[in-house]
Amino acid sequence: SDLDDGSNIVVVGAGFVGLEVVGELLDALKFYGKRASISVVELANSILSTYPNEMARGIAFDYFSKKGVKFVLGQSVKLLQRDKVVFANNNSIESDLTLWAAGIKSSNLSSYVRGLNFSKAI
């Protein structure tokens, strides 16, 4: 509810988690009566790239696109800044709020969080 109308929200990652985040954002924006631009950045050239059903990927893409979500596909994120996400090709997208939902394992940065313990899955 703290976001201003017209805020730019960027979700990095268009897998199951990233699209779930986008769905929750859309619901929250509707609930609070806010408008925002939502963009999803994905390294792969399609959303849900690990999901084997191409038709389902197309349905999900169309659904979110009709809700106004913009997709930036085939782009690697190089840098997160306070007000933008910078890609490997040095293009960027403005962002008031960036949410990271990419990757199949946690970032090495998480090892620097004090008090956080990891356990290996068997």
C-alpha positions as CSV (number, residue, x, y, z in Angstrom):
1,S,0.0,0.0,0.0
2,D,3.1,2.3,0.2
3,L,3.7,2.4,-3.5
4,D,2.6,5.5,-5.4
5,D,0.2,5.2,-8.3
6,G,2.2,4.7,-11.5
7,S,5.2,3.0,-9.7
8,N,7.4,0.8,-11.8
9,I,7.8,-2.8,-10.4
10,V,10.3,-5.2,-11.9
11,V,10.2,-8.9,-11.1
12,V,13.4,-10.7,-12.1
13,G,12.6,-14.3,-13.1
14,A,9.7,-15.7,-15.1
15,G,9.6,-19.2,-13.7
16,F,6.8,-20.5,-11.4
17,V,7.9,-18.3,-8.4
18,G,8.3,-15.1,-10.5
19,L,4.8,-15.5,-12.1
20,E,3.3,-16.3,-8.7
21,V,4.8,-13.1,-7.4
22,V,3.3,-11.2,-10.4
23,G,-0.1,-12.7,-9.7
24,E,0.0,-11.7,-6.0
25,L,1.2,-8.2,-7.0
26,L,-1.8,-7.8,-9.4
27,D,-4.2,-8.9,-6.7
28,A,-2.6,-6.5,-4.1
29,L,-2.7,-3.6,-6.5
30,K,-6.4,-4.3,-7.2
31,F,-7.1,-4.6,-3.5
32,Y,-5.4,-1.3,-2.6
33,G,-6.8,0.5,-5.6
34,K,-3.3,1.2,-7.0
35,R,-1.9,1.3,-10.5
36,A,1.6,0.2,-11.3
37,S,3.6,-0.9,-14.3
38,I,4.9,-4.5,-13.8
39,S,7.7,-5.8,-15.9
40,V,9.2,-9.3,-15.8
41,V,12.8,-9.8,-16.8
42,E,13.9,-13.3,-17.8
43,L,17.2,-14.7,-19.1
44,A,15.5,-17.4,-21.2
45,N,13.6,-16.5,-24.3
46,S,10.2,-17.6,-22.9
47,I,8.4,-17.6,-19.6
48,L,8.2,-20.8,-17.6
49,S,11.2,-22.0,-19.7
50,T,11.7,-25.2,-17.7
51,Y,8.1,-26.3,-18.1
52,P,7.7,-28.7,-21.0
53,N,4.2,-27.7,-22.1
54,E,4.5,-24.9,-24.8
55,M,0.7,-24.4,-24.9
56,A,0.6,-23.7,-21.2
57,R,3.5,-21.3,-21.4
58,G,1.6,-19.4,-24.2
59,I,-1.6,-19.3,-22.1
60,A,0.3,-17.9,-19.1
61,F,2.1,-15.3,-21.3
62,D,-1.2,-14.2,-22.9
63,Y,-3.0,-14.0,-19.5
64,F,-0.4,-11.8,-17.9
65,S,0.1,-9.7,-21.0
66,K,-3.6,-8.9,-21.1
67,K,-3.3,-7.7,-17.5
68,G,-0.7,-5.2,-18.7
69,V,2.4,-7.1,-17.6
70,K,5.4,-6.4,-19.8
71,F,8.0,-9.1,-20.5
72,V,11.7,-8.5,-21.2
73,L,12.9,-11.9,-22.4
74,G,16.4,-13.0,-23.2
75,Q,18.1,-10.4,-21.0
76,S,20.7,-11.0,-18.3
77,V,20.7,-8.7,-15.3
78,K,24.1,-7.2,-14.6
79,L,23.3,-4.7,-11.8
80,L,20.5,-3.7,-9.5
81,Q,20.5,0.0,-8.7
82,R,18.2,2.1,-6.4
83,D,16.0,3.2,-9.3
84,K,16.7,0.7,-12.2
85,V,17.7,-2.7,-13.3
86,V,20.7,-2.8,-15.7
87,F,21.1,-5.5,-18.2
88,A,24.3,-7.1,-19.5
89,N,24.0,-5.1,-22.7
90,N,23.9,-1.9,-20.6
91,N,20.2,-1.2,-21.4
92,S,18.1,-0.6,-18.3
93,I,14.6,-0.4,-17.0
94,E,13.3,2.0,-14.3
95,S,12.2,0.4,-11.1
96,D,10.7,1.7,-7.9
97,L,10.5,-1.8,-6.5
98,T,12.6,-4.8,-7.7
99,L,11.8,-8.4,-6.6
100,W,14.2,-11.2,-7.3
101,A,12.6,-14.5,-8.2
102,A,15.2,-16.0,-10.5
103,G,17.5,-19.0,-10.3
104,I,17.2,-22.5,-9.1
105,K,19.4,-22.0,-6.0
106,S,20.0,-19.2,-3.6
107,S,22.6,-16.6,-4.4
108,N,26.0,-16.8,-2.8
109,L,25.2,-13.4,-1.2
110,S,22.9,-15.3,1.2
111,S,26.0,-16.8,2.9
112,Y,26.8,-13.3,4.3
113,V,23.5,-13.0,6.2
114,R,24.2,-13.3,9.9
115,G,22.3,-15.9,11.7
116,L,21.1,-17.7,8.6
117,N,21.7,-21.5,8.6
118,F,21.5,-23.7,5.6
119,S,20.9,-27.4,5.5
120,K,21.6,-29.6,2.4
121,A,18.7,-31.5,1.0
122,I,19.2,-35.2,0.8
